[in-house]
Every structure is written in structure tokens, then in C-alpha cells.
Amino acid sequence: MRKLFSTIDRTEAWNAKFLLESNGVPIYIGGEHTGPAPGVVVSDAYTVWVCLDEQFEDAYRFMEDDSHEISCPINVDEFYRATEEAKKEKKPWSSDRIMLPLMAAAALGFVAWIVSRISET
């Protein structure tokens, strides 16, 4: 994923998303669900990302000149469907099965070391 541009204008970000996706380039808009802290005058910043690195140059050229043809457009709906399926198939917290026992062993070792230091004095 590569950053195409940032803007404070939500409409500009969404227009780019719709325009590029209708031409076969999946887009992610970062900063969409964040907002300024209370009392801060600065508005939201939206970052438009090209999901597939291989399409970045085409997307950049297309934004510069909308007559540019995307060389390898994809079915964006199928891309998002495949992305969602991949998320479902990924086993959540699988690394915890390894990390939790290791962390517990390290913590026990540390406690044992502290107890041995205290008992020496």
C-alpha cells in the first residue's frame, strides 16, 4: 500500500476513491474514523492510499490526467471480498500460543532472580 496524497477535505478524498475504484484501483482512506481532540482548531486529515503497490504509478498519473488509462485494472468488489475472506481465515492471536508461555517463563525467571538476590542479603 502506498500513499497517494493527504487532504483535509473529506469530499476530495472520497471523490478520488470513487474515481479510482470505478477504474479498477482499490483505495483505502486513512484517518477516516479519527477526529481532532476537543479544543483543537485543526480539522481531520484524510490520507488516500493505493492498496496495490503495482497500481500506484497508474493511480498517480490518473489523478494528474483523467484520460490516462489504468494498465491493469482489477475487479475492486472482488478485491474487497477476497480481503475480507483472508481476514476471516487468519487465526486471531495465534502468536499468543507461543508468546504467552514465553512471557510467563521470563516473568518467573525474573521473580526467581529477585528472590535469590534478596535471600543473599
ABEGO torsion letter per residue (X at the ends): XBBABBBABAAAAAAAAAAAAAAGBBBBBBGAABBBBBGBABBBBBBBBBABAAAAAAAAAAAABAABBBABBBBAAAAAAAAAAAAAABBBGAAAAAAAAAAAAAAAAAAAAAAAAAAAX
